[in-house]
Amino acid sequence: KRILECKEKERLHLSLQVKELSSNLAGREQQQLRMLDQLRDLQSRGQTDRREMEALLQESTRSRDELKTRAQEAVRQWRAKCM
C-alpha cells in the first residue's frame, strides 16, 4: 500500500511538473511569436524607409541633372551674346 501511495505521489508530482513546463513552453512560444511580429514590422519599416530614400535620391538626381542642363544652356546663351 505504501509503495502505491509513494508511486501515486510521484506520479502527481511529475504531472504537476509537466503542466508547469508545458505552461512555460507555451509562454515562450507566445513571446517568440511576438518577437517575430516585431522583427517583421521592423523589416517592413526598413523596406519602406529604403524605398523613400531611393525615391528621394532619384528626385535629387533628376533635379541636379535639370539644374546642370539649365546651367549649360545659360552658358551657351551667354557665350552666344558675347561673341
N, CA, C and O atoms as a Maestro MAE file, in Angstrom:
{
 s_m_m2io_version
 :::
 2.0.0
}

f_m_ct {
 s_m_title
 :::
 protein
 m_atom[332] {
  # First column is atom index #
  i_m_mmod_type
  r_m_x_coord
  r_m_y_coord
  r_m_z_coord
  i_m_residue_number
  s_m_chain_name
  s_m_pdb_residue_name
  s_m_pdb_atom_name
  i_m_atomic_number
  :::
  1 25 0.820 -1.194 0.000 1 A "LYS " " N  " 7
  2 3 0.000 0.000 0.000 1 A "LYS " " CA " 6
  3 2 0.870 1.267 0.000 1 A "LYS " " C  " 6
  4 15 0.578 2.222 -0.720 1 A "LYS " " O  " 8
  5 25 1.927 1.271 0.801 2 A "ARG " " N  " 7
  6 3 2.832 2.426 0.855 2 A "ARG " " CA " 6
  7 2 3.512 2.649 -0.483 2 A "ARG " " C  " 6
  8 15 3.694 3.783 -0.926 2 A "ARG " " O  " 8
  9 25 3.871 1.581 -1.099 3 A "ILE " " N  " 7
  10 3 4.529 1.681 -2.408 3 A "ILE " " CA " 6
  11 2 3.583 2.337 -3.400 3 A "ILE " " C  " 6
  12 15 3.998 3.179 -4.197 3 A "ILE " " O  " 8
  13 25 2.315 1.953 -3.352 4 A "LEU " " N  " 7
  14 3 1.320 2.548 -4.250 4 A "LEU " " CA " 6
  15 2 1.133 4.034 -3.946 4 A "LEU " " C  " 6
  16 15 1.036 4.851 -4.862 4 A "LEU " " O  " 8
  17 25 1.085 4.380 -2.667 5 A "GLU " " N  " 7
  18 3 0.939 5.796 -2.279 5 A "GLU " " CA " 6
  19 2 2.149 6.598 -2.750 5 A "GLU " " C  " 6
  20 15 2.023 7.707 -3.271 5 A "GLU " " O  " 8
  21 25 3.300 6.014 -2.553 6 A "CYS " " N  " 7
  22 3 4.535 6.694 -2.966 6 A "CYS " " CA " 6
  23 2 4.547 6.888 -4.478 6 A "CYS " " C  " 6
  24 15 4.886 7.969 -4.960 6 A "CYS " " O  " 8
  25 25 4.189 5.871 -5.217 7 A "LYS " " N  " 7
  26 3 4.157 5.974 -6.680 7 A "LYS " " CA " 6
  27 2 3.098 6.975 -7.135 7 A "LYS " " C  " 6
  28 15 3.306 7.708 -8.102 7 A "LYS " " O  " 8
  29 25 1.970 7.005 -6.441 8 A "GLU " " N  " 7
  30 3 0.913 7.957 -6.781 8 A "GLU " " CA " 6
  31 2 1.381 9.397 -6.535 8 A "GLU " " C  " 6
  32 15 1.122 10.290 -7.342 8 A "GLU " " O  " 8
  33 25 2.075 9.609 -5.401 9 A "LYS " " N  " 7
  34 3 2.632 10.937 -5.103 9 A "LYS " " CA " 6
  35 2 3.633 11.355 -6.183 9 A "LYS " " C  " 6
  36 15 3.623 12.487 -6.668 9 A "LYS " " O  " 8
  37 25 4.492 10.406 -6.540 10 A "GLU " " N  " 7
  38 3 5.494 10.687 -7.566 10 A "GLU " " CA " 6
  39 2 4.828 11.008 -8.899 10 A "GLU " " C  " 6
  40 15 5.235 11.939 -9.594 10 A "GLU " " O  " 8
  41 25 3.806 10.237 -9.250 11 A "ARG " " N  " 7
  42 3 3.083 10.471 -10.498 11 A "ARG " " CA " 6
  43 2 2.424 11.847 -10.487 11 A "ARG " " C  " 6
  44 15 2.469 12.568 -11.484 11 A "ARG " " O  " 8
  45 25 1.811 12.212 -9.355 12 A "LEU " " N  " 7
  46 3 1.177 13.520 -9.222 12 A "LEU " " CA " 6
  47 2 2.211 14.636 -9.335 12 A "LEU " " C  " 6
  48 15 1.985 15.646 -10.002 12 A "LEU " " O  " 8
  49 25 3.348 14.436 -8.672 13 A "HIS " " N  " 7
  50 3 4.426 15.422 -8.720 13 A "HIS " " CA " 6
  51 2 4.927 15.596 -10.157 13 A "HIS " " C  " 6
  52 15 5.115 16.720 -10.625 13 A "HIS " " O  " 8
  53 25 5.140 14.491 -10.841 14 A "LEU " " N  " 7
  54 3 5.604 14.560 -12.229 14 A "LEU " " CA " 6
  55 2 4.552 15.204 -13.125 14 A "LEU " " C  " 6
  56 15 4.882 15.954 -14.044 14 A "LEU " " O  " 8
  57 25 3.306 14.911 -12.855 15 A "SER " " N  " 7
  58 3 2.218 15.503 -13.637 15 A "SER " " CA " 6
  59 2 2.197 17.026 -13.470 15 A "SER " " C  " 6
  60 15 2.003 17.762 -14.438 15 A "SER " " O  " 8
  61 25 2.399 17.487 -12.240 16 A "LEU " " N  " 7
  62 3 2.451 18.936 -11.987 16 A "LEU " " CA " 6
  63 2 3.656 19.570 -12.681 16 A "LEU " " C  " 6
  64 15 3.564 20.672 -13.221 16 A "LEU " " O  " 8
  65 25 4.785 18.863 -12.660 17 A "GLN " " N  " 7
  66 3 5.978 19.386 -13.344 17 A "GLN " " CA " 6
  67 2 5.729 19.496 -14.845 17 A "GLN " " C  " 6
  68 15 6.117 20.482 -15.471 17 A "GLN " " O  " 8
  69 25 5.085 18.491 -15.417 18 A "VAL " " N  " 7
  70 3 4.795 18.505 -16.854 18 A "VAL " " CA " 6
  71 2 3.874 19.673 -17.178 18 A "VAL " " C  " 6
  72 15 4.080 20.360 -18.179 18 A "VAL " " O  " 8
  73 25 2.850 19.911 -16.340 19 A "LYS " " N  " 7
  74 3 1.940 21.039 -16.567 19 A "LYS " " CA " 6
  75 2 2.686 22.363 -16.506 19 A "LYS " " C  " 6
  76 15 2.483 23.244 -17.341 19 A "LYS " " O  " 8
  77 25 3.554 22.490 -15.504 20 A "GLU " " N  " 7
  78 3 4.320 23.727 -15.355 20 A "GLU " " CA " 6
  79 2 5.237 23.950 -16.552 20 A "GLU " " C  " 6
  80 15 5.311 25.054 -17.090 20 A "GLU " " O  " 8
  81 25 5.935 22.894 -16.963 21 A "LEU " " N  " 7
  82 3 6.838 23.009 -18.111 21 A "LEU " " CA " 6
  83 2 6.067 23.316 -19.397 21 A "LEU " " C  " 6
  84 15 6.521 24.096 -20.234 21 A "LEU " " O  " 8
  85 25 4.902 22.694 -19.541 22 A "SER " " N  " 7
  86 3 4.073 22.962 -20.719 22 A "SER " " CA " 6
  87 2 3.615 24.413 -20.736 22 A "SER " " C  " 6
  88 15 3.597 25.058 -21.784 22 A "SER " " O  " 8
  89 25 3.249 24.914 -19.572 23 A "SER " " N  " 7
  90 3 2.827 26.313 -19.467 23 A "SER " " CA " 6
  91 2 3.981 27.252 -19.804 23 A "SER " " C  " 6
  92 15 3.801 28.233 -20.526 23 A "SER " " O  " 8
  93 25 5.175 26.943 -19.275 24 A "ASN " " N  " 7
  94 3 6.355 27.757 -19.578 24 A "ASN " " CA " 6
  95 2 6.667 27.736 -21.066 24 A "ASN " " C  " 6
  96 15 6.988 28.765 -21.660 24 A "ASN " " O  " 8
  97 25 6.571 26.556 -21.658 25 A "LEU " " N  " 7
  98 3 6.832 26.419 -23.088 25 A "LEU " " CA " 6
  99 2 5.844 27.247 -23.903 25 A "LEU " " C  " 6
  100 15 6.233 27.936 -24.846 25 A "LEU " " O  " 8
  101 25 4.570 27.178 -23.538 26 A "ALA " " N  " 7
  102 3 3.548 27.952 -24.254 26 A "ALA " " CA " 6
  103 2 3.835 29.452 -24.127 26 A "ALA " " C  " 6
  104 15 3.692 30.198 -25.095 26 A "ALA " " O  " 8
  105 25 4.237 29.884 -22.942 27 A "GLY " " N  " 7
  106 3 4.581 31.294 -22.744 27 A "GLY " " CA " 6
  107 2 5.751 31.727 -23.602 27 A "GLY " " C  " 6
  108 15 5.746 32.814 -24.182 27 A "GLY " " O  " 8
  109 25 6.760 30.864 -23.679 28 A "ARG " " N  " 7
  110 3 7.935 31.196 -24.502 28 A "ARG " " CA " 6
  111 2 7.575 31.217 -25.982 28 A "ARG " " C  " 6
  112 15 8.083 32.047 -26.736 28 A "ARG " " O  " 8
  113 25 6.707 30.311 -26.393 29 A "GLU " " N  " 7
  114 3 6.280 30.304 -27.794 29 A "GLU " " CA " 6
  115 2 5.546 31.602 -28.124 29 A "GLU " " C  " 6
  116 15 5.755 32.186 -29.188 29 A "GLU " " O  " 8
  117 25 4.691 32.049 -27.213 30 A "GLN " " N  " 7
  118 3 3.975 33.307 -27.429 30 A "GLN " " CA " 6
  119 2 4.955 34.479 -27.503 30 A "GLN " " C  " 6
  120 15 4.804 35.375 -28.334 30 A "GLN " " O  " 8
  121 25 5.959 34.461 -26.626 31 A "GLN " " N  " 7
  122 3 6.962 35.522 -26.637 31 A "GLN " " CA " 6
  123 2 7.728 35.519 -27.957 31 A "GLN " " C  " 6
  124 15 7.989 36.579 -28.526 31 A "GLN " " O  " 8
  125 25 8.088 34.330 -28.446 32 A "GLN " " N  " 7
  126 3 8.805 34.247 -29.717 32 A "GLN " " CA " 6
  127 2 7.939 34.744 -30.872 32 A "GLN " " C  " 6
  128 15 8.439 35.399 -31.787 32 A "GLN " " O  " 8
  129 25 6.648 34.438 -30.834 33 A "LEU " " N  " 7
  130 3 5.748 34.925 -31.882 33 A "LEU " " CA " 6
  131 2 5.665 36.451 -31.862 33 A "LEU " " C  " 6
  132 15 5.662 37.095 -32.911 33 A "LEU " " O  " 8
  133 25 5.596 37.023 -30.654 34 A "ARG " " N  " 7
  134 3 5.580 38.497 -30.550 34 A "ARG " " CA " 6
  135 2 6.871 39.091 -31.089 34 A "ARG " " C  " 6
  136 15 6.853 40.112 -31.776 34 A "ARG " " O  " 8
  137 25 7.992 38.448 -30.774 35 A "MET " " N  " 7
  138 3 9.278 38.945 -31.258 35 A "MET " " CA " 6
  139 2 9.364 38.835 -32.783 35 A "MET " " C  " 6
  140 15 9.906 39.724 -33.439 35 A "MET " " O  " 8
  141 25 8.835 37.757 -33.341 36 A "LEU " " N  " 7
  142 3 8.819 37.617 -34.801 36 A "LEU " " CA " 6
  143 2 7.969 38.708 -35.439 36 A "LEU " " C  " 6
  144 15 8.343 39.269 -36.469 36 A "LEU " " O  " 8
  145 25 6.829 39.008 -34.830 37 A "ASP " " N  " 7
  146 3 5.985 40.089 -35.343 37 A "ASP " " CA " 6
  147 2 6.726 41.421 -35.316 37 A "ASP " " C  " 6
  148 15 6.668 42.200 -36.267 37 A "ASP " " O  " 8
  149 25 7.428 41.670 -34.201 38 A "GLN " " N  " 7
  150 3 8.195 42.915 -34.092 38 A "GLN " " CA " 6
  151 2 9.288 42.971 -35.155 38 A "GLN " " C  " 6
  152 15 9.516 44.016 -35.765 38 A "GLN " " O  " 8
  153 25 9.955 41.850 -35.371 39 A "LEU " " N  " 7
  154 3 11.011 41.795 -36.386 39 A "LEU " " CA " 6
  155 2 10.446 42.059 -37.774 39 A "LEU " " C  " 6
  156 15 11.021 42.818 -38.554 39 A "LEU " " O  " 8
  157 25 9.319 41.432 -38.076 40 A "ARG " " N  " 7
  158 3 8.680 41.651 -39.384 40 A "ARG " " CA " 6
  159 2 8.291 43.120 -39.543 40 A "ARG " " C  " 6
  160 15 8.452 43.703 -40.615 40 A "ARG " " O  " 8
  161 25 7.780 43.708 -38.467 41 A "ASP " " N  " 7
  162 3 7.389 45.116 -38.509 41 A "ASP " " CA " 6
  163 2 8.610 45.999 -38.783 41 A "ASP " " C  " 6
  164 15 8.552 46.914 -39.604 41 A "ASP " " O  " 8
  165 25 9.708 45.715 -38.091 42 A "LEU " " N  " 7
  166 3 10.929 46.496 -38.298 42 A "LEU " " CA " 6
  167 2 11.461 46.329 -39.724 42 A "LEU " " C  " 6
  168 15 11.898 47.296 -40.347 42 A "LEU " " O  " 8
  169 25 11.419 45.095 -40.233 43 A "GLN " " N  " 7
  170 3 11.877 44.860 -41.601 43 A "GLN " " CA " 6
  171 2 11.002 45.605 -42.598 43 A "GLN " " C  " 6
  172 15 11.498 46.173 -43.571 43 A "GLN " " O  " 8
  173 25 9.709 45.596 -42.349 44 A "SER " " N  " 7
  174 3 8.774 46.282 -43.240 44 A "SER " " CA " 6
  175 2 9.052 47.783 -43.241 44 A "SER " " C  " 6
  176 15 9.090 48.425 -44.291 44 A "SER " " O  " 8
  177 25 9.247 48.326 -42.040 45 A "ARG " " N  " 7
  178 3 9.553 49.761 -41.948 45 A "ARG " " CA " 6
  179 2 10.870 50.073 -42.623 45 A "ARG " " C  " 6
  180 15 11.011 51.109 -43.273 45 A "ARG " " O  " 8
  181 25 11.836 49.178 -42.472 46 A "GLY " " N  " 7
  182 3 13.141 49.379 -43.117 46 A "GLY " " CA " 6
  183 2 13.008 49.405 -44.623 46 A "GLY " " C  " 6
  184 15 13.651 50.217 -45.289 46 A "GLY " " O  " 8
  185 25 12.183 48.526 -45.172 47 A "GLN " " N  " 7
  186 3 11.982 48.497 -46.618 47 A "GLN " " CA " 6
  187 2 11.273 49.766 -47.073 47 A "GLN " " C  " 6
  188 15 11.603 50.327 -48.117 47 A "GLN " " O  " 8
  189 25 10.297 50.216 -46.288 48 A "THR " " N  " 7
  190 3 9.591 51.454 -46.632 48 A "THR " " CA " 6
  191 2 10.557 52.626 -46.602 48 A "THR " " C  " 6
  192 15 10.561 53.458 -47.509 48 A "THR " " O  " 8
  193 25 11.380 52.693 -45.554 49 A "ASP " " N  " 7
  194 3 12.375 53.767 -45.458 49 A "ASP " " CA " 6
  195 2 13.334 53.707 -46.646 49 A "ASP " " C  " 6
  196 15 13.702 54.738 -47.209 49 A "ASP " " O  " 8
  197 25 13.731 52.503 -47.018 50 A "ARG " " N  " 7
  198 3 14.652 52.342 -48.147 50 A "ARG " " CA " 6
  199 2 14.019 52.840 -49.441 50 A "ARG " " C  " 6
  200 15 14.662 53.529 -50.233 50 A "ARG " " O  " 8
  201 25 12.740 52.482 -49.650 51 A "ARG " " N  " 7
  202 3 12.054 52.934 -50.859 51 A "ARG " " CA " 6
  203 2 11.951 54.466 -50.879 51 A "ARG " " C  " 6
  204 15 12.140 55.101 -51.917 51 A "ARG " " O  " 8
  205 25 11.649 55.040 -49.714 52 A "GLU " " N  " 7
  206 3 11.556 56.502 -49.640 52 A "GLU " " CA " 6
  207 2 12.906 57.150 -49.939 52 A "GLU " " C  " 6
  208 15 12.979 58.158 -50.643 52 A "GLU " " O  " 8
  209 25 13.966 56.564 -49.401 53 A "MET " " N  " 7
  210 3 15.304 57.109 -49.651 53 A "MET " " CA " 6
  211 2 15.665 57.004 -51.129 53 A "MET " " C  " 6
  212 15 16.240 57.931 -51.699 53 A "MET " " O  " 8
  213 25 15.326 55.869 -51.753 54 A "GLU " " N  " 7
  214 3 15.606 55.706 -53.174 54 A "GLU " " CA " 6
  215 2 14.826 56.722 -53.999 54 A "GLU " " C  " 6
  216 15 15.354 57.274 -54.965 54 A "GLU " " O  " 8
  217 25 13.576 56.971 -53.625 55 A "ALA " " N  " 7
  218 3 12.768 57.958 -54.345 55 A "ALA " " CA " 6
  219 2 13.369 59.351 -54.182 55 A "ALA " " C  " 6
  220 15 13.426 60.121 -55.140 55 A "ALA " " O  " 8
  221 25 13.820 59.675 -52.964 56 A "LEU " " N  " 7
  222 3 14.449 60.980 -52.740 56 A "LEU " " CA " 6
  223 2 15.743 61.102 -53.528 56 A "LEU " " C  " 6
  224 15 16.045 62.167 -54.066 56 A "LEU " " O  " 8
  225 25 16.500 60.035 -53.600 57 A "LEU " " N  " 7
  226 3 17.742 60.055 -54.368 57 A "LEU " " CA " 6
  227 2 17.456 60.271 -55.848 57 A "LEU " " C  " 6
  228 15 18.137 61.057 -56.506 57 A "LEU " " O  " 8
  229 25 16.450 59.574 -56.373 58 A "GLN " " N  " 7
  230 3 16.084 59.751 -57.780 58 A "GLN " " CA " 6
  231 2 15.639 61.188 -58.041 58 A "GLN " " C  " 6
  232 15 16.029 61.789 -59.042 58 A "GLN " " O  " 8
  233 25 14.829 61.733 -57.150 59 A "GLU " " N  " 7
  234 3 14.360 63.117 -57.309 59 A "GLU " " CA " 6
  235 2 15.539 64.081 -57.259 59 A "GLU " " C  " 6
  236 15 15.616 65.024 -58.047 59 A "GLU " " O  " 8
  237 25 16.453 63.837 -56.329 60 A "SER " " N  " 7
  238 3 17.627 64.691 -56.206 60 A "SER " " CA " 6
  239 2 18.488 64.617 -57.468 60 A "SER " " C  " 6
  240 15 18.971 65.639 -57.956 60 A "SER " " O  " 8
  241 25 18.675 63.414 -57.986 61 A "THR " " N  " 7
  242 3 19.463 63.236 -59.206 61 A "THR " " CA " 6
  243 2 18.788 63.932 -60.389 61 A "THR " " C  " 6
  244 15 19.444 64.609 -61.181 61 A "THR " " O  " 8
  245 25 17.469 63.756 -60.499 62 A "ARG " " N  " 7
  246 3 16.732 64.401 -61.580 62 A "ARG " " CA " 6
  247 2 16.854 65.918 -61.473 62 A "ARG " " C  " 6
  248 15 17.081 66.602 -62.471 62 A "ARG " " O  " 8
  249 25 16.702 66.437 -60.262 63 A "SER " " N  " 7
  250 3 16.798 67.880 -60.045 63 A "SER " " CA " 6
  251 2 18.199 68.385 -60.380 63 A "SER " " C  " 6
  252 15 18.346 69.439 -60.998 63 A "SER " " O  " 8
  253 25 19.225 67.644 -59.979 64 A "ARG " " N  " 7
  254 3 20.605 68.033 -60.271 64 A "ARG " " CA " 6
  255 2 20.850 68.041 -61.777 64 A "ARG " " C  " 6
  256 15 21.462 68.970 -62.305 64 A "ARG " " O  " 8
  257 25 20.369 67.002 -62.469 65 A "ASP " " N  " 7
  258 3 20.547 66.933 -63.917 65 A "ASP " " CA " 6
  259 2 19.835 68.092 -64.611 65 A "ASP " " C  " 6
  260 15 20.355 68.686 -65.556 65 A "ASP " " O  " 8
  261 25 18.637 68.400 -64.122 66 A "GLU " " N  " 7
  262 3 17.876 69.517 -64.694 66 A "GLU " " CA " 6
  263 2 18.620 70.840 -64.485 66 A "GLU " " C  " 6
  264 15 18.703 71.659 -65.400 66 A "GLU " " O  " 8
  265 25 19.149 71.043 -63.299 67 A "LEU " " N  " 7
  266 3 19.904 72.258 -62.991 67 A "LEU " " CA " 6
  267 2 21.166 72.334 -63.850 67 A "LEU " " C  " 6
  268 15 21.530 73.404 -64.338 67 A "LEU " " O  " 8
  269 25 21.824 71.200 -64.030 68 A "LYS " " N  " 7
  270 3 23.028 71.162 -64.860 68 A "LYS " " CA " 6
  271 2 22.692 71.550 -66.306 68 A "LYS " " C  " 6
  272 15 23.422 72.315 -66.937 68 A "LYS " " O  " 8
  273 25 21.582 71.016 -66.818 69 A "THR " " N  " 7
  274 3 21.157 71.331 -68.182 69 A "THR " " CA " 6
  275 2 20.853 72.816 -68.322 69 A "THR " " C  " 6
  276 15 21.255 73.452 -69.297 69 A "THR " " O  " 8
  277 25 20.138 73.365 -67.336 70 A "ARG " " N  " 7
  278 3 19.813 74.799 -67.383 70 A "ARG " " CA " 6
  279 2 21.071 75.655 -67.320 70 A "ARG " " C  " 6
  280 15 21.166 76.675 -68.003 70 A "ARG " " O  " 8
  281 25 22.043 75.240 -66.495 71 A "ALA " " N  " 7
  282 3 23.297 75.995 -66.378 71 A "ALA " " CA " 6
  283 2 24.069 75.940 -67.692 71 A "ALA " " C  " 6
  284 15 24.636 76.946 -68.119 71 A "ALA " " O  " 8
  285 25 24.096 74.773 -68.338 72 A "GLN " " N  " 7
  286 3 24.791 74.654 -69.618 72 A "GLN " " CA " 6
  287 2 24.129 75.537 -70.674 72 A "GLN " " C  " 6
  288 15 24.807 76.181 -71.475 72 A "GLN " " O  " 8
  289 25 22.801 75.556 -70.663 73 A "GLU " " N  " 7
  290 3 22.071 76.401 -71.618 73 A "GLU " " CA " 6
  291 2 22.357 77.878 -71.363 73 A "GLU " " C  " 6
  292 15 22.528 78.651 -72.305 73 A "GLU " " O  " 8
  293 25 22.410 78.266 -70.096 74 A "ALA " " N  " 7
  294 3 22.714 79.664 -69.754 74 A "ALA " " CA " 6
  295 2 24.114 80.030 -70.224 74 A "ALA " " C  " 6
  296 15 24.321 81.128 -70.739 74 A "ALA " " O  " 8
  297 25 25.076 79.130 -70.058 75 A "VAL " " N  " 7
  298 3 26.448 79.395 -70.508 75 A "VAL " " CA " 6
  299 2 26.475 79.523 -72.027 75 A "VAL " " C  " 6
  300 15 27.160 80.400 -72.555 75 A "VAL " " O  " 8
  301 25 25.746 78.669 -72.737 76 A "ARG " " N  " 7
  302 3 25.700 78.757 -74.205 76 A "ARG " " CA " 6
  303 2 25.135 80.105 -74.643 76 A "ARG " " C  " 6
  304 15 25.669 80.756 -75.541 76 A "ARG " " O  " 8
  305 25 24.044 80.512 -73.994 77 A "GLN " " N  " 7
  306 3 23.432 81.792 -74.359 77 A "GLN " " CA " 6
  307 2 24.375 82.950 -74.051 77 A "GLN " " C  " 6
  308 15 24.458 83.901 -74.829 77 A "GLN " " O  " 8
  309 25 25.073 82.884 -72.947 78 A "TRP " " N  " 7
  310 3 25.998 83.934 -72.553 78 A "TRP " " CA " 6
  311 2 27.155 84.014 -73.573 78 A "TRP " " C  " 6
  312 15 27.566 85.097 -73.988 78 A "TRP " " O  " 8
  313 25 27.662 82.834 -73.960 79 A "ARG " " N  " 7
  314 3 28.746 82.815 -74.945 79 A "ARG " " CA " 6
  315 2 28.266 83.360 -76.293 79 A "ARG " " C  " 6
  316 15 28.994 84.078 -76.979 79 A "ARG " " O  " 8
  317 25 27.028 83.008 -76.661 80 A "ALA " " N  " 7
  318 3 26.487 83.480 -77.934 80 A "ALA " " CA " 6
  319 2 26.340 85.009 -77.916 80 A "ALA " " C  " 6
  320 15 26.583 85.669 -78.926 80 A "ALA " " O  " 8
  321 25 25.947 85.559 -76.780 81 A "LYS " " N  " 7
  322 3 25.806 87.030 -76.662 81 A "LYS " " CA " 6
  323 2 27.154 87.724 -76.734 81 A "LYS " " C  " 6
  324 15 27.284 88.781 -77.350 81 A "LYS " " O  " 8
  325 25 28.141 87.137 -76.111 82 A "CYS " " N  " 7
  326 3 29.449 87.768 -76.007 82 A "CYS " " CA " 6
  327 2 30.263 87.642 -77.292 82 A "CYS " " C  " 6
  328 15 31.265 88.343 -77.437 82 A "CYS " " O  " 8
  329 25 29.894 86.821 -78.186 83 A "MET " " N  " 7
  330 3 30.695 86.629 -79.383 83 A "MET " " CA " 6
  331 2 30.102 87.290 -80.558 83 A "MET " " C  " 6
  332 15 30.660 87.222 -81.652 83 A "MET " " O  " 8
  :::
 }
 m_bond[331] {
  # First column is bond index #
  i_m_from
  i_m_to
  i_m_order
  :::
  1 1 2 1
  2 2 3 1
  3 3 4 2
  4 3 5 1
  5 5 6 1
  6 6 7 1
  7 7 8 2
  8 7 9 1
  9 9 10 1
  10 10 11 1
  11 11 12 2
  12 11 13 1
  13 13 14 1
  14 14 15 1
  15 15 16 2
  16 15 17 1
  17 17 18 1
  18 18 19 1
  19 19 20 2
  20 19 21 1
  21 21 22 1
  22 22 23 1
  23 23 24 2
  24 23 25 1
  25 25 26 1
  26 26 27 1
  27 27 28 2
  28 27 29 1
  29 29 30 1
  30 30 31 1
  31 31 32 2
  32 31 33 1
  33 33 34 1
  34 34 35 1
  35 35 36 2
  36 35 37 1
  37 37 38 1
  38 38 39 1
  39 39 40 2
  40 39 41 1
  41 41 42 1
  42 42 43 1
  43 43 44 2
  44 43 45 1
  45 45 46 1
  46 46 47 1
  47 47 48 2
  48 47 49 1
  49 49 50 1
  50 50 51 1
  51 51 52 2
  52 51 53 1
  53 53 54 1
  54 54 55 1
  55 55 56 2
  56 55 57 1
  57 57 58 1
  58 58 59 1
  59 59 60 2
  60 59 61 1
  61 61 62 1
  62 62 63 1
  63 63 64 2
  64 63 65 1
  65 65 66 1
  66 66 67 1
  67 67 68 2
  68 67 69 1
  69 69 70 1
  70 70 71 1
  71 71 72 2
  72 71 73 1
  73 73 74 1
  74 74 75 1
  75 75 76 2
  76 75 77 1
  77 77 78 1
  78 78 79 1
  79 79 80 2
  80 79 81 1
  81 81 82 1
  82 82 83 1
  83 83 84 2
  84 83 85 1
  85 85 86 1
  86 86 87 1
  87 87 88 2
  88 87 89 1
  89 89 90 1
  90 90 91 1
  91 91 92 2
  92 91 93 1
  93 93 94 1
  94 94 95 1
  95 95 96 2
  96 95 97 1
  97 97 98 1
  98 98 99 1
  99 99 100 2
  100 99 101 1
  101 101 102 1
  102 102 103 1
  103 103 104 2
  104 103 105 1
  105 105 106 1
  106 106 107 1
  107 107 108 2
  108 107 109 1
  109 109 110 1
  110 110 111 1
  111 111 112 2
  112 111 113 1
  113 113 114 1
  114 114 115 1
  115 115 116 2
  116 115 117 1
  117 117 118 1
  118 118 119 1
  119 119 120 2
  120 119 121 1
  121 121 122 1
  122 122 123 1
  123 123 124 2
  124 123 125 1
  125 125 126 1
  126 126 127 1
  127 127 128 2
  128 127 129 1
  129 129 130 1
  130 130 131 1
  131 131 132 2
  132 131 133 1
  133 133 134 1
  134 134 135 1
  135 135 136 2
  136 135 137 1
  137 137 138 1
  138 138 139 1
  139 139 140 2
  140 139 141 1
  141 141 142 1
  142 142 143 1
  143 143 144 2
  144 143 145 1
  145 145 146 1
  146 146 147 1
  147 147 148 2
  148 147 149 1
  149 149 150 1
  150 150 151 1
  151 151 152 2
  152 151 153 1
  153 153 154 1
  154 154 155 1
  155 155 156 2
  156 155 157 1
  157 157 158 1
  158 158 159 1
  159 159 160 2
  160 159 161 1
  161 161 162 1
  162 162 163 1
  163 163 164 2
  164 163 165 1
  165 165 166 1
  166 166 167 1
  167 167 168 2
  168 167 169 1
  169 169 170 1
  170 170 171 1
  171 171 172 2
  172 171 173 1
  173 173 174 1
  174 174 175 1
  175 175 176 2
  176 175 177 1
  177 177 178 1
  178 178 179 1
  179 179 180 2
  180 179 181 1
  181 181 182 1
  182 182 183 1
  183 183 184 2
  184 183 185 1
  185 185 186 1
  186 186 187 1
  187 187 188 2
  188 187 189 1
  189 189 190 1
  190 190 191 1
  191 191 192 2
  192 191 193 1
  193 193 194 1
  194 194 195 1
  195 195 196 2
  196 195 197 1
  197 197 198 1
  198 198 199 1
  199 199 200 2
  200 199 201 1
  201 201 202 1
  202 202 203 1
  203 203 204 2
  204 203 205 1
  205 205 206 1
  206 206 207 1
  207 207 208 2
  208 207 209 1
  209 209 210 1
  210 210 211 1
  211 211 212 2
  212 211 213 1
  213 213 214 1
  214 214 215 1
  215 215 216 2
  216 215 217 1
  217 217 218 1
  218 218 219 1
  219 219 220 2
  220 219 221 1
  221 221 222 1
  222 222 223 1
  223 223 224 2
  224 223 225 1
  225 225 226 1
  226 226 227 1
  227 227 228 2
  228 227 229 1
  229 229 230 1
  230 230 231 1
  231 231 232 2
  232 231 233 1
  233 233 234 1
  234 234 235 1
  235 235 236 2
  236 235 237 1
  237 237 238 1
  238 238 239 1
  239 239 240 2
  240 239 241 1
  241 241 242 1
  242 242 243 1
  243 243 244 2
  244 243 245 1
  245 245 246 1
  246 246 247 1
  247 247 248 2
  248 247 249 1
  249 249 250 1
  250 250 251 1
  251 251 252 2
  252 251 253 1
  253 253 254 1
  254 254 255 1
  255 255 256 2
  256 255 257 1
  257 257 258 1
  258 258 259 1
  259 259 260 2
  260 259 261 1
  261 261 262 1
  262 262 263 1
  263 263 264 2
  264 263 265 1
  265 265 266 1
  266 266 267 1
  267 267 268 2
  268 267 269 1
  269 269 270 1
  270 270 271 1
  271 271 272 2
  272 271 273 1
  273 273 274 1
  274 274 275 1
  275 275 276 2
  276 275 277 1
  277 277 278 1
  278 278 279 1
  279 279 280 2
  280 279 281 1
  281 281 282 1
  282 282 283 1
  283 283 284 2
  284 283 285 1
  285 285 286 1
  286 286 287 1
  287 287 288 2
  288 287 289 1
  289 289 290 1
  290 290 291 1
  291 291 292 2
  292 291 293 1
  293 293 294 1
  294 294 295 1
  295 295 296 2
  296 295 297 1
  297 297 298 1
  298 298 299 1
  299 299 300 2
  300 299 301 1
  301 301 302 1
  302 302 303 1
  303 303 304 2
  304 303 305 1
  305 305 306 1
  306 306 307 1
  307 307 308 2
  308 307 309 1
  309 309 310 1
  310 310 311 1
  311 311 312 2
  312 311 313 1
  313 313 314 1
  314 314 315 1
  315 315 316 2
  316 315 317 1
  317 317 318 1
  318 318 319 1
  319 319 320 2
  320 319 321 1
  321 321 322 1
  322 322 323 1
  323 323 324 2
  324 323 325 1
  325 325 326 1
  326 326 327 1
  327 327 328 2
  328 327 329 1
  329 329 330 1
  330 330 331 1
  331 331 332 2
  :::
 }
}
